[in-house]
């Protein structure tokens, strides 16, 4: 639906999730998730590898953002 906003949510294999950013259009959320740096399987830079070592496998996905408010990155 027009005007809906989405949020990026990081999910962890060990359980749990956290909001990475919110207030995105559907197109922005989809583009964000196409980036190889949005999954522990494909994010191979040193920072991501250290993050995966401490948090376990993870991936970023998007969900409809029910919360009204400002965009956050």
Phi and psi restraints in degrees (range 20) as a CNS / XPLOR table:
assign (resid 1 and name C) (resid 2 and name N)
       (resid 2 and name CA) (resid 2 and name C) 1.0 -62.3 20.0 2
assign (resid 2 and name N) (resid 2 and name CA)
       (resid 2 and name C) (resid 3 and name N) 1.0 136.0 20.0 2
assign (resid 2 and name C) (resid 3 and name N)
       (resid 3 and name CA) (resid 3 and name C) 1.0 87.8 20.0 2
assign (resid 3 and name N) (resid 3 and name CA)
       (resid 3 and name C) (resid 4 and name N) 1.0 -4.3 20.0 2
assign (resid 3 and name C) (resid 4 and name N)
       (resid 4 and name CA) (resid 4 and name C) 1.0 -70.5 20.0 2
assign (resid 4 and name N) (resid 4 and name CA)
       (resid 4 and name C) (resid 5 and name N) 1.0 147.1 20.0 2
assign (resid 4 and name C) (resid 5 and name N)
       (resid 5 and name CA) (resid 5 and name C) 1.0 -115.7 20.0 2
assign (resid 5 and name N) (resid 5 and name CA)
       (resid 5 and name C) (resid 6 and name N) 1.0 153.5 20.0 2
assign (resid 5 and name C) (resid 6 and name N)
       (resid 6 and name CA) (resid 6 and name C) 1.0 -125.1 20.0 2
assign (resid 6 and name N) (resid 6 and name CA)
       (resid 6 and name C) (resid 7 and name N) 1.0 158.8 20.0 2
assign (resid 6 and name C) (resid 7 and name N)
       (resid 7 and name CA) (resid 7 and name C) 1.0 -124.8 20.0 2
assign (resid 7 and name N) (resid 7 and name CA)
       (resid 7 and name C) (resid 8 and name N) 1.0 151.2 20.0 2
assign (resid 7 and name C) (resid 8 and name N)
       (resid 8 and name CA) (resid 8 and name C) 1.0 -94.8 20.0 2
assign (resid 8 and name N) (resid 8 and name CA)
       (resid 8 and name C) (resid 9 and name N) 1.0 128.0 20.0 2
assign (resid 8 and name C) (resid 9 and name N)
       (resid 9 and name CA) (resid 9 and name C) 1.0 -122.7 20.0 2
assign (resid 9 and name N) (resid 9 and name CA)
       (resid 9 and name C) (resid 10 and name N) 1.0 128.8 20.0 2
assign (resid 9 and name C) (resid 10 and name N)
       (resid 10 and name CA) (resid 10 and name C) 1.0 -93.0 20.0 2
assign (resid 10 and name N) (resid 10 and name CA)
       (resid 10 and name C) (resid 11 and name N) 1.0 121.5 20.0 2
assign (resid 10 and name C) (resid 11 and name N)
       (resid 11 and name CA) (resid 11 and name C) 1.0 -103.5 20.0 2
assign (resid 11 and name N) (resid 11 and name CA)
       (resid 11 and name C) (resid 12 and name N) 1.0 144.3 20.0 2
assign (resid 11 and name C) (resid 12 and name N)
       (resid 12 and name CA) (resid 12 and name C) 1.0 -115.6 20.0 2
assign (resid 12 and name N) (resid 12 and name CA)
       (resid 12 and name C) (resid 13 and name N) 1.0 138.3 20.0 2
assign (resid 12 and name C) (resid 13 and name N)
       (resid 13 and name CA) (resid 13 and name C) 1.0 -59.3 20.0 2
assign (resid 13 and name N) (resid 13 and name CA)
       (resid 13 and name C) (resid 14 and name N) 1.0 -35.4 20.0 2
assign (resid 13 and name C) (resid 14 and name N)
       (resid 14 and name CA) (resid 14 and name C) 1.0 -73.7 20.0 2
assign (resid 14 and name N) (resid 14 and name CA)
       (resid 14 and name C) (resid 15 and name N) 1.0 -5.8 20.0 2
assign (resid 14 and name C) (resid 15 and name N)
       (resid 15 and name CA) (resid 15 and name C) 1.0 109.9 20.0 2
assign (resid 15 and name N) (resid 15 and name CA)
       (resid 15 and name C) (resid 16 and name N) 1.0 153.0 20.0 2
assign (resid 15 and name C) (resid 16 and name N)
       (resid 16 and name CA) (resid 16 and name C) 1.0 92.5 20.0 2
assign (resid 16 and name N) (resid 16 and name CA)
       (resid 16 and name C) (resid 17 and name N) 1.0 165.7 20.0 2
assign (resid 16 and name C) (resid 17 and name N)
       (resid 17 and name CA) (resid 17 and name C) 1.0 -156.7 20.0 2
assign (resid 17 and name N) (resid 17 and name CA)
       (resid 17 and name C) (resid 18 and name N) 1.0 162.8 20.0 2
assign (resid 17 and name C) (resid 18 and name N)
       (resid 18 and name CA) (resid 18 and name C) 1.0 -146.2 20.0 2
assign (resid 18 and name N) (resid 18 and name CA)
       (resid 18 and name C) (resid 19 and name N) 1.0 148.1 20.0 2
assign (resid 18 and name C) (resid 19 and name N)
       (resid 19 and name CA) (resid 19 and name C) 1.0 -78.7 20.0 2
assign (resid 19 and name N) (resid 19 and name CA)
       (resid 19 and name C) (resid 20 and name N) 1.0 128.3 20.0 2
assign (resid 19 and name C) (resid 20 and name N)
       (resid 20 and name CA) (resid 20 and name C) 1.0 -91.7 20.0 2
assign (resid 20 and name N) (resid 20 and name CA)
       (resid 20 and name C) (resid 21 and name N) 1.0 -46.9 20.0 2
assign (resid 20 and name C) (resid 21 and name N)
       (resid 21 and name CA) (resid 21 and name C) 1.0 -156.5 20.0 2
assign (resid 21 and name N) (resid 21 and name CA)
       (resid 21 and name C) (resid 22 and name N) 1.0 161.8 20.0 2
assign (resid 21 and name C) (resid 22 and name N)
       (resid 22 and name CA) (resid 22 and name C) 1.0 -144.8 20.0 2
assign (resid 22 and name N) (resid 22 and name CA)
       (resid 22 and name C) (resid 23 and name N) 1.0 171.8 20.0 2
assign (resid 22 and name C) (resid 23 and name N)
       (resid 23 and name CA) (resid 23 and name C) 1.0 81.8 20.0 2
assign (resid 23 and name N) (resid 23 and name CA)
       (resid 23 and name C) (resid 24 and name N) 1.0 24.5 20.0 2
assign (resid 23 and name C) (resid 24 and name N)
       (resid 24 and name CA) (resid 24 and name C) 1.0 -95.0 20.0 2
assign (resid 24 and name N) (resid 24 and name CA)
       (resid 24 and name C) (resid 25 and name N) 1.0 153.0 20.0 2
assign (resid 24 and name C) (resid 25 and name N)
       (resid 25 and name CA) (resid 25 and name C) 1.0 -74.5 20.0 2
assign (resid 25 and name N) (resid 25 and name CA)
       (resid 25 and name C) (resid 26 and name N) 1.0 166.5 20.0 2
assign (resid 25 and name C) (resid 26 and name N)
       (resid 26 and name CA) (resid 26 and name C) 1.0 -59.1 20.0 2
assign (resid 26 and name N) (resid 26 and name CA)
       (resid 26 and name C) (resid 27 and name N) 1.0 -43.2 20.0 2
assign (resid 26 and name C) (resid 27 and name N)
       (resid 27 and name CA) (resid 27 and name C) 1.0 -62.7 20.0 2
assign (resid 27 and name N) (resid 27 and name CA)
       (resid 27 and name C) (resid 28 and name N) 1.0 -41.7 20.0 2
assign (resid 27 and name C) (resid 28 and name N)
       (resid 28 and name CA) (resid 28 and name C) 1.0 -64.5 20.0 2
assign (resid 28 and name N) (resid 28 and name CA)
       (resid 28 and name C) (resid 29 and name N) 1.0 -41.9 20.0 2
assign (resid 28 and name C) (resid 29 and name N)
       (resid 29 and name CA) (resid 29 and name C) 1.0 -64.8 20.0 2
assign (resid 29 and name N) (resid 29 and name CA)
       (resid 29 and name C) (resid 30 and name N) 1.0 -42.2 20.0 2
assign (resid 29 and name C) (resid 30 and name N)
       (resid 30 and name CA) (resid 30 and name C) 1.0 -66.3 20.0 2
assign (resid 30 and name N) (resid 30 and name CA)
       (resid 30 and name C) (resid 31 and name N) 1.0 -41.2 20.0 2
assign (resid 30 and name C) (resid 31 and name N)
       (resid 31 and name CA) (resid 31 and name C) 1.0 -63.7 20.0 2
assign (resid 31 and name N) (resid 31 and name CA)
       (resid 31 and name C) (resid 32 and name N) 1.0 -42.1 20.0 2
assign (resid 31 and name C) (resid 32 and name N)
       (resid 32 and name CA) (resid 32 and name C) 1.0 -57.4 20.0 2
assign (resid 32 and name N) (resid 32 and name CA)
       (resid 32 and name C) (resid 33 and name N) 1.0 -47.1 20.0 2
assign (resid 32 and name C) (resid 33 and name N)
       (resid 33 and name CA) (resid 33 and name C) 1.0 -73.3 20.0 2
assign (resid 33 and name N) (resid 33 and name CA)
       (resid 33 and name C) (resid 34 and name N) 1.0 -16.0 20.0 2
assign (resid 33 and name C) (resid 34 and name N)
       (resid 34 and name CA) (resid 34 and name C) 1.0 -77.7 20.0 2
assign (resid 34 and name N) (resid 34 and name CA)
       (resid 34 and name C) (resid 35 and name N) 1.0 -15.7 20.0 2
assign (resid 34 and name C) (resid 35 and name N)
       (resid 35 and name CA) (resid 35 and name C) 1.0 -68.7 20.0 2
assign (resid 35 and name N) (resid 35 and name CA)
       (resid 35 and name C) (resid 36 and name N) 1.0 131.5 20.0 2
assign (resid 35 and name C) (resid 36 and name N)
       (resid 36 and name CA) (resid 36 and name C) 1.0 -61.0 20.0 2
assign (resid 36 and name N) (resid 36 and name CA)
       (resid 36 and name C) (resid 37 and name N) 1.0 -19.4 20.0 2
assign (resid 36 and name C) (resid 37 and name N)
       (resid 37 and name CA) (resid 37 and name C) 1.0 -78.5 20.0 2
assign (resid 37 and name N) (resid 37 and name CA)
       (resid 37 and name C) (resid 38 and name N) 1.0 7.0 20.0 2
assign (resid 37 and name C) (resid 38 and name N)
       (resid 38 and name CA) (resid 38 and name C) 1.0 -102.1 20.0 2
assign (resid 38 and name N) (resid 38 and name CA)
       (resid 38 and name C) (resid 39 and name N) 1.0 19.9 20.0 2
assign (resid 38 and name C) (resid 39 and name N)
       (resid 39 and name CA) (resid 39 and name C) 1.0 -151.1 20.0 2
assign (resid 39 and name N) (resid 39 and name CA)
       (resid 39 and name C) (resid 40 and name N) 1.0 140.0 20.0 2
assign (resid 39 and name C) (resid 40 and name N)
       (resid 40 and name CA) (resid 40 and name C) 1.0 -64.3 20.0 2
assign (resid 40 and name N) (resid 40 and name CA)
       (resid 40 and name C) (resid 41 and name N) 1.0 -22.0 20.0 2
assign (resid 40 and name C) (resid 41 and name N)
       (resid 41 and name CA) (resid 41 and name C) 1.0 -71.8 20.0 2
assign (resid 41 and name N) (resid 41 and name CA)
       (resid 41 and name C) (resid 42 and name N) 1.0 -32.4 20.0 2
assign (resid 41 and name C) (resid 42 and name N)
       (resid 42 and name CA) (resid 42 and name C) 1.0 -114.8 20.0 2
assign (resid 42 and name N) (resid 42 and name CA)
       (resid 42 and name C) (resid 43 and name N) 1.0 -9.6 20.0 2
assign (resid 42 and name C) (resid 43 and name N)
       (resid 43 and name CA) (resid 43 and name C) 1.0 -89.5 20.0 2
assign (resid 43 and name N) (resid 43 and name CA)
       (resid 43 and name C) (resid 44 and name N) 1.0 100.5 20.0 2
assign (resid 43 and name C) (resid 44 and name N)
       (resid 44 and name CA) (resid 44 and name C) 1.0 -110.6 20.0 2
assign (resid 44 and name N) (resid 44 and name CA)
       (resid 44 and name C) (resid 45 and name N) 1.0 9.7 20.0 2
assign (resid 44 and name C) (resid 45 and name N)
       (resid 45 and name CA) (resid 45 and name C) 1.0 -71.1 20.0 2
assign (resid 45 and name N) (resid 45 and name CA)
       (resid 45 and name C) (resid 46 and name N) 1.0 161.0 20.0 2
assign (resid 45 and name C) (resid 46 and name N)
       (resid 46 and name CA) (resid 46 and name C) 1.0 -57.6 20.0 2
assign (resid 46 and name N) (resid 46 and name CA)
       (resid 46 and name C) (resid 47 and name N) 1.0 -41.6 20.0 2
assign (resid 46 and name C) (resid 47 and name N)
       (resid 47 and name CA) (resid 47 and name C) 1.0 -62.7 20.0 2
assign (resid 47 and name N) (resid 47 and name CA)
       (resid 47 and name C) (resid 48 and name N) 1.0 -44.2 20.0 2
assign (resid 47 and name C) (resid 48 and name N)
       (resid 48 and name CA) (resid 48 and name C) 1.0 -66.9 20.0 2
assign (resid 48 and name N) (resid 48 and name CA)
       (resid 48 and name C) (resid 49 and name N) 1.0 -38.6 20.0 2
assign (resid 48 and name C) (resid 49 and name N)
       (resid 49 and name CA) (resid 49 and name C) 1.0 -63.3 20.0 2
assign (resid 49 and name N) (resid 49 and name CA)
       (resid 49 and name C) (resid 50 and name N) 1.0 -44.3 20.0 2
assign (resid 49 and name C) (resid 50 and name N)
       (resid 50 and name CA) (resid 50 and name C) 1.0 -62.3 20.0 2
assign (resid 50 and name N) (resid 50 and name CA)
       (resid 50 and name C) (resid 51 and name N) 1.0 -41.0 20.0 2
assign (resid 50 and name C) (resid 51 and name N)
       (resid 51 and name CA) (resid 51 and name C) 1.0 -61.8 20.0 2
assign (resid 51 and name N) (resid 51 and name CA)
       (resid 51 and name C) (resid 52 and name N) 1.0 -44.5 20.0 2
assign (resid 51 and name C) (resid 52 and name N)
       (resid 52 and name CA) (resid 52 and name C) 1.0 -64.9 20.0 2
assign (resid 52 and name N) (resid 52 and name CA)
       (resid 52 and name C) (resid 53 and name N) 1.0 -39.5 20.0 2
assign (resid 52 and name C) (resid 53 and name N)
       (resid 53 and name CA) (resid 53 and name C) 1.0 -60.4 20.0 2
assign (resid 53 and name N) (resid 53 and name CA)
       (resid 53 and name C) (resid 54 and name N) 1.0 -36.0 20.0 2
assign (resid 53 and name C) (resid 54 and name N)
       (resid 54 and name CA) (resid 54 and name C) 1.0 -90.0 20.0 2
assign (resid 54 and name N) (resid 54 and name CA)
       (resid 54 and name C) (resid 55 and name N) 1.0 -25.7 20.0 2
assign (resid 54 and name C) (resid 55 and name N)
       (resid 55 and name CA) (resid 55 and name C) 1.0 -112.7 20.0 2
assign (resid 55 and name N) (resid 55 and name CA)
       (resid 55 and name C) (resid 56 and name N) 1.0 -11.6 20.0 2
assign (resid 55 and name C) (resid 56 and name N)
       (resid 56 and name CA) (resid 56 and name C) 1.0 84.4 20.0 2
assign (resid 56 and name N) (resid 56 and name CA)
       (resid 56 and name C) (resid 57 and name N) 1.0 177.4 20.0 2
assign (resid 56 and name C) (resid 57 and name N)
       (resid 57 and name CA) (resid 57 and name C) 1.0 -58.1 20.0 2
assign (resid 57 and name N) (resid 57 and name CA)
       (resid 57 and name C) (resid 58 and name N) 1.0 145.1 20.0 2
assign (resid 57 and name C) (resid 58 and name N)
       (resid 58 and name CA) (resid 58 and name C) 1.0 -152.1 20.0 2
assign (resid 58 and name N) (resid 58 and name CA)
       (resid 58 and name C) (resid 59 and name N) 1.0 165.7 20.0 2
assign (resid 58 and name C) (resid 59 and name N)
       (resid 59 and name CA) (resid 59 and name C) 1.0 -154.9 20.0 2
assign (resid 59 and name N) (resid 59 and name CA)
       (resid 59 and name C) (resid 60 and name N) 1.0 154.3 20.0 2
assign (resid 59 and name C) (resid 60 and name N)
       (resid 60 and name CA) (resid 60 and name C) 1.0 -104.2 20.0 2
assign (resid 60 and name N) (resid 60 and name CA)
       (resid 60 and name C) (resid 61 and name N) 1.0 134.0 20.0 2
assign (resid 60 and name C) (resid 61 and name N)
       (resid 61 and name CA) (resid 61 and name C) 1.0 -134.1 20.0 2
assign (resid 61 and name N) (resid 61 and name CA)
       (resid 61 and name C) (resid 62 and name N) 1.0 179.0 20.0 2
assign (resid 61 and name C) (resid 62 and name N)
       (resid 62 and name CA) (resid 62 and name C) 1.0 -125.3 20.0 2
assign (resid 62 and name N) (resid 62 and name CA)
       (resid 62 and name C) (resid 63 and name N) 1.0 151.8 20.0 2
assign (resid 62 and name C) (resid 63 and name N)
       (resid 63 and name CA) (resid 63 and name C) 1.0 -139.2 20.0 2
assign (resid 63 and name N) (resid 63 and name CA)
       (resid 63 and name C) (resid 64 and name N) 1.0 156.1 20.0 2
assign (resid 63 and name C) (resid 64 and name N)
       (resid 64 and name CA) (resid 64 and name C) 1.0 -60.5 20.0 2
assign (resid 64 and name N) (resid 64 and name CA)
       (resid 64 and name C) (resid 65 and name N) 1.0 133.0 20.0 2
assign (resid 64 and name C) (resid 65 and name N)
       (resid 65 and name CA) (resid 65 and name C) 1.0 -96.2 20.0 2
assign (resid 65 and name N) (resid 65 and name CA)
       (resid 65 and name C) (resid 66 and name N) 1.0 105.5 20.0 2
assign (resid 65 and name C) (resid 66 and name N)
       (resid 66 and name CA) (resid 66 and name C) 1.0 -77.1 20.0 2
assign (resid 66 and name N) (resid 66 and name CA)
       (resid 66 and name C) (resid 67 and name N) 1.0 -20.1 20.0 2
assign (resid 66 and name C) (resid 67 and name N)
       (resid 67 and name CA) (resid 67 and name C) 1.0 -79.6 20.0 2
assign (resid 67 and name N) (resid 67 and name CA)
       (resid 67 and name C) (resid 68 and name N) 1.0 130.2 20.0 2
assign (resid 67 and name C) (resid 68 and name N)
       (resid 68 and name CA) (resid 68 and name C) 1.0 -84.8 20.0 2
assign (resid 68 and name N) (resid 68 and name CA)
       (resid 68 and name C) (resid 69 and name N) 1.0 146.1 20.0 2
assign (resid 68 and name C) (resid 69 and name N)
       (resid 69 and name CA) (resid 69 and name C) 1.0 153.2 20.0 2
assign (resid 69 and name N) (resid 69 and name CA)
       (resid 69 and name C) (resid 70 and name N) 1.0 -172.1 20.0 2
assign (resid 69 and name C) (resid 70 and name N)
       (resid 70 and name CA) (resid 70 and name C) 1.0 -77.5 20.0 2
assign (resid 70 and name N) (resid 70 and name CA)
       (resid 70 and name C) (resid 71 and name N) 1.0 156.2 20.0 2
assign (resid 70 and name C) (resid 71 and name N)
       (resid 71 and name CA) (resid 71 and name C) 1.0 -72.3 20.0 2
assign (resid 71 and name N) (resid 71 and name CA)
       (resid 71 and name C) (resid 72 and name N) 1.0 140.4 20.0 2
assign (resid 71 and name C) (resid 72 and name N)
       (resid 72 and name CA) (resid 72 and name C) 1.0 -133.0 20.0 2
assign (resid 72 and name N) (resid 72 and name CA)
       (resid 72 and name C) (resid 73 and name N) 1.0 139.9 20.0 2
